[in-house]
Amino acid sequence: MADPAAAAGGTPLLPRISDYPAYWAERTPGAAAFFFGDARCDFPRFRDLIDRYARALVAAGVEKGDRVSVLSTPRPEFFIAFLATASIGGIWVGLNPRYTPGEIARVLADAAPSVVLALASFEGEDLRGRLVEAAGIAAFSGRLVAFGDTQDEIDAFLRGGDAVDDDALAARRAAVTPDDPALIVYTSGSTGEPKGALLTHFGLCHGYSVQTAHFSLEGACIVCNLPVNHIGCVGDLCCAPMVGGGAITFMERFDPQGILAAIDSGQVHCMLGVPTMLQLMTELPAFATTDFSRVRLICWGGAALPRNVLAKLREKSCRLGVTYGMSEVPGSITMSAAGAGDDELTQTVGNPTVGLDLILVADDGSVCAPGEEGEVRLKHPSILSAYYRRPEATAEAFDADGYFRTGDVGVLDEAGNLRLVGRKKEMFKSGGYNVYPREIEVCLEQHPDVALAAVIGVPDPLFQEVGHAYVIPGQGVAHDGLAERLADWCRERLANYKRPKRIAVSAELPLLPVGKVDKVALKRRHAEG
């Protein structure tokens, strides 16, 4: 059989993201598909596991377009379930185990999955219990199946698929087209409510085949240690190596020492992460003695890399790269070139990805020339097809010419590299994670002792940015002890990367004429101490 069209460099571009395990099982049957602890799984076994999960989902009544969700750490079950769901026309949704029950409930209420698989527990935390609590809040009536500590539930679920024969499974898969959605990635909007970006099979296949070819990562093994609800986890750390016939090393939590050990053993050929991860890794004594000779690429995104960290990485003499991406765009919007210099790697995010129509648009609607600031806008069939159940948000996201509005402001230099200079919206990134001030403000304002809250992102030497909150107490509420009570309040309701690192209680906040908090003035006040 002739190979399908390739993106570049021999990376295959298949019709569906779920086609890759079987493709590589035929061509490189002895190659590893993933590692997890001491376990190694080759592509034929990987394909068979996906088939078994797919049969079970069909038996459970999952139809084309139905949602299937997984609450898990980054481990094989989540990715197997994702590919199995996508292969039969379902749409997969990841749930972060660091989410509170309320945060999980908001996603359950919006996505309304018919089946949710959940890791029973992790590091002493009862994840299944947290999911059950969230299901009660969301009035969720679908099927819950636990895996991990106890295999009884998942084994019974998988046995249910034994009644689905090969022909029935093949018929379901044949009905799935490249334009069908395979994944929902939730990203909060300005209101703090979840908003799900629908990503298609074609988008995932195209984005990660191009990215893999650009960085010459065919056959490479990559560490996966980001949360499963993050596009970086499902896409860059799992889909990308699979598309290129490489392997995934699953790590349930970020472990810089463990990553260095895996690199030293030769098992890892590429390190993709946010600058915070790389900074923590380079600060370990073991970094200096770790053998990086088999590492093809160290790449980061989500924030700027400090020059002192870049200098340490340079000492390892492997390719360094920077990318710019977002939940709505599978793969990379921009990527640095091979041999990129320090200025390109620290001050820009590289060149626009080949084939992606990227323009910068000024406030007056005109297209910017090199050196002029404007909003980054994109056009390509791989970009999200819609925001799930959000027609107004979908319409607002695209301009009259069909370009997707990223909300980021940038400048293209004479070499074609993009430099990001700001954000049209208030979202900031902490350790590579998107943090939306309004979501934190809503949480704080739900406390009975708070009249008004405002959150801004401020520079941080480790996480690039962290949130600082300013609150006005309710009438008659004493200032003393309020910040501590609010910290406890947030700890119970927000994932740790969203929690404000400082809470200041104030009698007043700068306001605009319309009565809203003047964030520009607040940031100025913060900068002045």
KEVOLO-430760 format. One line per field, with one value per residue (C-alpha): x, z negated, y negated. Coordinates in nm, 3 decimals, m for minus. Layout:
N
east <- X,... $
up <- Z,... $
north <- Y,... $
END
This chain:
529
east <- 0.000,0.137,0.198,m0.045,0.064,0.327,0.351,0.728,1.031,0.837,0.590,0.262,m0.060,m0.344,m0.721,m0.789,m0.572,m0.683,m0.537,m0.175,m0.135,m0.248,m0.034,0.283,0.187,0.215,0.539,0.737,0.576,0.871,0.894,0.779,0.457,0.485,0.662,0.500,0.719,0.888,0.627,0.693,0.414,0.477,0.250,0.059,m0.030,m0.118,m0.351,m0.517,m0.576,m0.739,m0.962,m1.070,m1.163,m1.343,m1.555,m1.646,m1.752,m1.970,m2.125,m2.188,m2.398,m2.154,m2.273,m2.102,m2.076,m2.121,m1.867,m1.644,m1.440,m1.141,m1.027,m0.669,m0.305,m0.096,m0.085,m0.160,m0.530,m0.617,m0.454,m0.591,m0.940,m0.890,m0.792,m1.065,m1.327,m1.206,m1.190,m1.567,m1.666,m1.690,m1.548,m1.302,m1.276,m0.995,m1.050,m0.767,m0.737,m0.624,m0.966,m1.204,m1.546,m1.701,m1.457,m1.516,m1.890,m1.881,m1.716,m1.951,m2.252,m2.132,m1.991,m2.254,m2.042,m2.219,m1.923,m1.659,m1.352,m1.173,m0.847,m0.962,m0.696,m0.358,m0.108,m0.373,m0.640,m0.979,m1.030,m1.330,m1.497,m1.422,m1.581,m1.889,m1.927,m1.889,m2.142,m2.394,m2.337,m2.376,m2.674,m2.467,m2.650,m2.393,m2.183,m1.882,m1.604,m1.299,m0.956,m0.617,m0.613,m0.898,m0.952,m1.298,m1.495,m1.277,m1.246,m1.624,m1.660,m1.410,m1.567,m1.888,m1.717,m1.662,m2.006,m1.902,m1.762,m1.500,m1.754,m1.952,m1.636,m1.511,m1.846,m1.836,m1.484,m1.557,m1.822,m1.567,m1.436,m1.130,m1.358,m1.531,m1.439,m1.223,m1.138,m1.271,m1.014,m1.166,m1.035,m1.202,m1.336,m1.355,m1.647,m1.452,m1.697,m1.551,m1.548,m1.468,m1.264,m1.367,m1.064,m1.101,m0.918,m0.765,m0.655,m0.475,m0.319,m0.203,m0.080,0.133,0.266,0.394,0.538,0.710,0.860,0.980,1.174,1.285,1.129,1.026,1.076,1.161,1.053,0.895,0.806,0.436,0.378,0.127,m0.239,m0.462,m0.702,m0.418,m0.364,0.008,m0.050,m0.289,m0.131,0.235,0.337,0.120,m0.018,0.309,0.534,0.265,0.222,0.597,0.614,0.788,0.715,0.566,0.714,0.422,0.501,0.207,0.356,0.637,0.953,1.267,1.495,1.303,1.324,1.701,1.732,1.526,1.740,2.058,1.937,1.881,1.505,1.407,1.500,1.299,1.198,0.895,0.767,0.712,1.012,0.937,0.995,1.324,1.438,1.372,1.548,1.861,1.885,1.934,2.292,2.227,2.173,2.546,2.630,2.329,2.417,2.215,2.396,2.085,1.849,1.742,1.545,1.470,1.171,0.947,0.638,0.385,0.627,0.971,1.275,1.521,1.861,2.045,1.842,1.908,2.281,2.268,2.078,2.329,2.599,2.429,2.488,2.146,1.890,1.689,1.352,1.062,0.701,0.383,0.051,m0.292,m0.578,m0.766,m0.479,m0.341,0.035,0.227,0.139,0.507,0.830,1.192,1.433,1.721,2.025,1.819,2.027,1.975,1.779,1.537,1.485,1.435,1.275,1.061,0.856,0.995,0.845,0.481,0.425,0.440,0.092,m0.065,m0.197,m0.086,m0.143,m0.125,m0.422,m0.417,m0.702,m0.833,m0.860,m0.561,m0.296,0.028,0.363,0.681,0.762,0.401,0.205,m0.123,m0.344,m0.229,m0.495,m0.487,m0.656,m0.623,m0.859,m0.676,m0.795,m1.087,m1.415,m1.621,m1.660,m1.883,m2.239,m2.118,m2.234,m2.196,m1.841,m1.759,m1.887,m1.697,m1.374,m1.353,m1.340,m1.533,m1.254,m1.251,m0.939,m0.930,m0.869,m0.606,m0.629,m0.248,m0.064,0.263,0.520,0.682,1.047,1.233,1.337,0.973,0.997,0.700,0.753,0.458,0.420,0.094,m0.256,m0.575,m0.748,m0.643,m0.538,m0.189,0.028,0.170,0.422,0.281,m0.082,m0.348,m0.494,m0.801,m0.837,m1.216,m1.249,m1.049,m1.237,m1.571,m1.447,m1.334,m1.653,m1.859,m1.715,m1.968,m1.705,m1.595,m1.761,m1.525,m1.217,m0.959,m0.678,m0.374,m0.079,0.258,0.611,0.758,1.115,1.005,0.653,0.693,0.363,0.149,m0.182,m0.212,m0.559,m0.694,m1.022,m1.256,m1.428,m1.801,m1.949,m1.852,m1.604,m1.271,m0.955,m0.758,m0.749,m0.953,m0.663,m0.594,m0.962,m0.976,m0.663,m0.836,m1.150,m0.955,m0.766,m1.096,m1.231,m0.945,m0.662,m0.332,m0.196,m0.505,m0.485,m0.360,m0.011,m0.091,m0.419,m0.426,m0.721,m0.792,m1.051,m1.074,m0.962,m0.912,m1.229,m1.318,m1.609,m1.839,m1.762,m1.533,m1.189,m0.923,m0.672,m0.417,m0.415,m0.408,m0.102,0.064,m0.012,0.137,0.453,0.495,0.481 $
up <- 0.000,0.095,m0.192,m0.219,m0.152,m0.392,m0.545,m0.502,m0.585,m0.556,m0.839,m0.735,m0.713,m0.772,m0.757,m1.129,m1.437,m1.555,m1.240,m1.349,m1.592,m1.327,m1.064,m1.271,m1.395,m1.033,m0.953,m1.278,m1.488,m1.725,m1.800,m2.137,m2.140,m2.506,m2.836,m3.178,m3.475,m3.395,m3.132,m2.758,m2.499,m2.127,m1.851,m1.789,m2.159,m2.161,m1.863,m2.036,m2.357,m2.161,m1.981,m2.313,m2.459,m2.136,m2.148,m2.510,m2.426,m2.140,m2.373,m2.628,m2.370,m2.268,m1.932,m1.683,m1.831,m2.190,m2.445,m2.653,m2.936,m3.140,m3.479,m3.509,m3.549,m3.230,m3.201,m2.917,m2.993,m2.913,m2.569,m2.484,m2.574,m2.365,m2.053,m2.107,m2.143,m1.836,m1.629,m1.661,m1.605,m1.968,m2.109,m2.397,m2.693,m2.950,m3.317,m3.537,m3.867,m4.031,m3.963,m4.252,m4.234,m4.128,m3.840,m3.724,m3.750,m3.515,m3.244,m3.301,m3.276,m2.950,m2.773,m2.908,m2.842,m2.823,m2.981,m3.224,m3.309,m3.628,m3.793,m4.132,m4.337,m4.312,m4.589,m4.855,m4.689,m4.622,m4.262,m4.207,m4.513,m4.381,m4.050,m4.221,m4.413,m4.089,m3.916,m4.187,m4.144,m3.766,m3.781,m3.562,m3.473,m3.253,m3.336,m3.571,m3.544,m3.772,m3.687,m3.855,m4.214,m4.153,m3.814,m3.883,m3.725,m3.420,m3.360,m3.366,m3.135,m2.885,m2.891,m2.774,m2.441,m2.370,m2.207,m1.944,m1.643,m1.392,m1.128,m1.367,m1.485,m1.128,m1.022,m1.303,m1.211,m0.839,m0.913,m1.073,m0.842,m0.873,m0.936,m1.234,m1.579,m1.791,m2.092,m2.311,m2.491,m2.751,m2.792,m3.018,m2.865,m3.013,m3.230,m3.384,m3.244,m3.050,m2.672,m2.470,m2.150,m1.905,m1.725,m1.424,m1.313,m1.025,m1.253,m1.486,m1.204,m1.009,m1.302,m1.457,m1.134,m1.035,m1.382,m1.395,m1.049,m1.127,m1.431,m1.272,m1.552,m1.355,m1.582,m1.886,m2.242,m2.431,m2.800,m2.873,m3.211,m3.152,m3.269,m3.035,m2.979,m2.826,m2.448,m2.517,m2.678,m2.428,m2.126,m2.158,m2.402,m2.278,m1.927,m1.795,m1.882,m1.776,m1.438,m1.380,m1.486,m1.810,m2.171,m2.478,m2.827,m3.061,m3.395,m3.624,m3.762,m3.673,m3.809,m3.694,m3.852,m3.680,m3.345,m3.377,m3.462,m3.155,m2.936,m3.080,m2.999,m2.635,m2.654,m2.593,m2.272,m2.313,m2.604,m2.546,m2.826,m2.971,m3.082,m3.449,m3.396,m3.218,m3.482,m3.765,m3.569,m3.508,m3.878,m3.983,m4.049,m3.821,m3.521,m3.482,m3.457,m3.253,m2.907,m2.649,m2.346,m2.226,m2.281,m1.947,m2.079,m2.389,m2.315,m2.515,m2.479,m2.689,m2.813,m2.752,m2.860,m3.085,m2.925,m3.215,m3.163,m2.788,m2.860,m3.065,m2.792,m2.531,m2.717,m2.620,m2.247,m2.129,m1.917,m2.105,m1.991,m2.087,m1.974,m2.011,m2.030,m2.187,m2.264,m1.948,m1.710,m1.701,m1.654,m1.648,m1.523,m1.500,m1.539,m1.556,m1.285,m1.328,m1.454,m1.598,m1.791,m2.149,m2.051,m1.836,m2.114,m2.397,m2.226,m1.956,m1.906,m1.563,m1.215,m1.123,m1.051,m0.683,m0.530,m0.815,m0.699,m0.976,m0.966,m1.218,m1.225,m1.365,m1.567,m1.254,m1.072,m0.844,m0.797,m0.967,m0.793,m0.951,m1.268,m1.334,m1.631,m1.572,m1.680,m1.560,m1.334,m1.166,m0.886,m0.812,m0.803,m1.102,m1.340,m1.572,m1.393,m1.668,m2.038,m2.163,m2.214,m2.187,m1.850,m1.966,m2.088,m1.762,m1.552,m1.765,m1.733,m1.355,m1.162,m0.841,m0.629,m0.821,m1.027,m1.385,m1.640,m1.887,m2.119,m2.125,m2.006,m1.823,m1.582,m1.284,m1.241,m0.911,m0.938,m0.970,m1.338,m1.559,m1.883,m2.122,m2.302,m2.490,m2.509,m2.406,m2.684,m3.046,m3.049,m3.181,m3.192,m3.510,m3.458,m3.109,m3.223,m3.109,m3.404,m3.362,m3.621,m3.598,m3.706,m4.023,m4.080,m4.060,m4.314,m4.556,m4.513,m4.606,m4.958,m5.183,m5.322,m4.982,m4.803,m4.504,m4.378,m4.108,m3.995,m3.787,m3.659,m3.793,m3.701,m3.887,m3.857,m3.842,m3.699,m3.470,m3.600,m3.907,m4.017,m4.279,m4.412,m4.553,m4.745,m4.904,m5.213,m5.259,m5.482,m5.844,m5.770,m5.949,m5.740,m5.986,m5.894,m5.574,m5.339,m5.520,m5.507,m5.136,m5.071,m5.232,m5.029,m4.702,m4.805,m4.824,m4.493,m4.250,m4.105,m4.260,m3.955,m3.955,m4.322,m4.379,m4.530,m4.722,m4.846,m4.950,m5.140,m5.053,m5.136,m4.770,m4.419,m4.117,m3.910,m3.557,m3.501,m3.431,m3.773,m3.662,m3.817,m3.623,m3.569,m3.406,m3.712,m3.942,m3.764,m3.788,m4.160,m4.200,m4.007,m4.233,m4.538 $
north <- 0.000,m0.340,m0.577,m0.868,m1.223,m1.347,m1.693,m1.719,m1.512,m1.188,m1.251,m1.085,m1.285,m1.039,m1.107,m1.059,m1.105,m0.761,m0.597,m0.631,m0.338,m0.084,m0.260,m0.225,0.124,0.241,0.060,0.066,0.341,0.369,m0.002,m0.135,m0.335,m0.434,m0.377,m0.398,m0.319,0.011,0.105,0.080,0.106,0.158,0.034,0.362,0.382,0.012,0.063,0.360,0.165,m0.117,0.135,0.286,m0.052,m0.147,0.171,0.100,m0.256,m0.132,0.126,m0.150,m0.335,m0.609,m0.744,m0.971,m1.319,m1.197,m1.316,m1.091,m1.240,m1.122,m1.249,m1.138,m1.216,m1.182,m0.802,m0.557,m0.508,m0.869,m0.861,m0.517,m0.640,m0.955,m0.760,m0.500,m0.775,m0.962,m0.643,m0.584,m0.946,m1.051,m1.373,m1.345,m1.585,m1.589,m1.671,m1.796,m1.604,m1.928,m2.080,m2.129,m1.957,m2.288,m2.330,m1.972,m2.024,m2.324,m2.113,m1.820,m2.047,m2.198,m1.890,m1.646,m1.335,m1.001,m0.818,m0.944,m0.737,m0.837,m0.745,m0.617,m0.796,m0.961,m1.032,m0.979,m1.194,m1.031,m1.139,m0.917,m1.071,m1.418,m1.325,m1.183,m1.510,m1.708,m1.484,m1.565,m1.939,m1.913,m1.675,m1.441,m1.119,m0.941,m0.639,m0.668,m0.408,m0.400,m0.262,m0.250,m0.125,0.115,0.273,0.416,0.131,0.082,0.459,0.499,0.200,0.340,0.687,0.526,0.459,0.830,0.840,0.580,0.766,0.651,0.551,0.331,0.156,0.108,m0.040,m0.296,m0.399,m0.422,m0.684,m0.920,m1.194,m1.420,m1.719,m1.555,m1.691,m1.462,m1.676,m1.956,m2.168,m2.397,m2.747,m3.002,m3.320,m3.667,m3.560,m3.273,m3.019,m2.724,m2.751,m2.440,m2.463,m2.189,m2.045,m1.816,m1.504,m1.698,m1.978,m1.739,m1.534,m1.836,m2.043,m1.772,m1.625,m1.970,m2.032,m1.693,m1.740,m2.094,m1.981,m1.647,m1.443,m1.134,m0.832,m1.047,m0.970,m1.262,m1.300,m1.362,m1.526,m1.807,m1.793,m1.591,m1.882,m2.086,m2.091,m2.063,m1.723,m1.566,m1.734,m1.828,m1.555,m1.266,m1.320,m1.466,m1.170,m0.921,m1.093,m1.061,m0.697,m0.785,m0.700,m0.870,m0.845,m0.903,m1.070,m1.137,m1.455,m1.691,m1.532,m1.716,m1.457,m1.177,m1.357,m1.394,m1.025,m0.930,m1.158,m1.009,m0.657,m0.755,m0.691,m1.055,m1.238,m1.555,m1.776,m1.998,m2.216,m2.559,m2.771,m2.707,m2.334,m2.390,m2.638,m2.391,m2.115,m2.323,m2.412,m2.049,m1.932,m1.632,m1.860,m1.923,m1.552,m1.435,m1.302,m1.500,m1.354,m1.167,m1.462,m1.611,m1.907,m2.110,m2.330,m2.560,m2.772,m2.961,m3.226,m3.375,m3.175,m3.365,m3.415,m3.253,m2.934,m2.950,m2.973,m2.653,m2.471,m2.589,m2.398,m2.070,m2.132,m2.012,m2.195,m2.456,m2.583,m2.804,m2.781,m2.983,m2.805,m2.810,m2.574,m2.667,m2.583,m2.226,m2.223,m2.550,m2.896,m2.984,m2.786,m2.889,m2.780,m2.539,m2.726,m3.012,m3.264,m3.378,m3.689,m3.488,m3.235,m3.483,m3.782,m3.617,m3.301,m3.221,m3.232,m3.159,m2.790,m2.701,m2.704,m2.899,m3.237,m3.476,m3.851,m4.133,m4.368,m4.721,m4.870,m5.041,m4.705,m4.755,m4.487,m4.582,m4.613,m4.466,m4.655,m4.762,m4.625,m4.449,m4.163,m3.821,m3.667,m3.328,m3.139,m2.767,m2.464,m2.316,m2.589,m2.510,m2.446,m2.613,m2.670,m2.392,m2.516,m2.876,m3.013,m3.373,m3.312,m3.133,m3.421,m3.673,m3.473,m3.517,m3.842,m3.917,m3.765,m3.438,m3.506,m3.378,m3.652,m3.530,m3.830,m3.849,m4.158,m4.114,m4.255,m4.083,m4.177,m4.200,m3.834,m3.730,m3.638,m3.719,m3.906,m3.903,m4.233,m4.203,m4.063,m4.232,m4.047,m4.027,m3.662,m3.602,m3.290,m3.142,m2.865,m2.816,m2.784,m3.027,m3.218,m3.433,m3.713,m3.727,m3.364,m3.441,m3.765,m3.583,m3.330,m3.603,m3.804,m3.499,m3.523,m3.696,m3.937,m4.073,m4.364,m4.390,m4.209,m4.277,m4.048,m4.138,m3.940,m4.054,m3.941,m3.645,m3.510,m3.145,m3.134,m3.439,m3.580,m3.521,m3.666,m3.938,m4.011,m4.335,m4.323,m4.571,m4.425,m4.437,m4.703,m4.652,m4.372,m4.404,m4.399,m4.189,m3.822,m3.865,m3.788,m3.461,m3.361,m3.440,m3.233,m2.935,m3.011,m3.004,m2.690,m2.503,m2.634,m2.692,m2.484,m2.588,m2.771,m2.995,m3.094,m3.450,m3.449,m3.766,m3.910,m4.275,m4.421,m4.782,m5.045,m5.151,m5.062,m5.291,m5.298,m5.398,m5.640,m5.344,m5.199,m4.916,m4.871,m5.060,m4.777,m5.006,m5.230,m4.927,m4.785,m5.126,m5.137,m4.791,m4.887,m5.191,m4.965 $
END
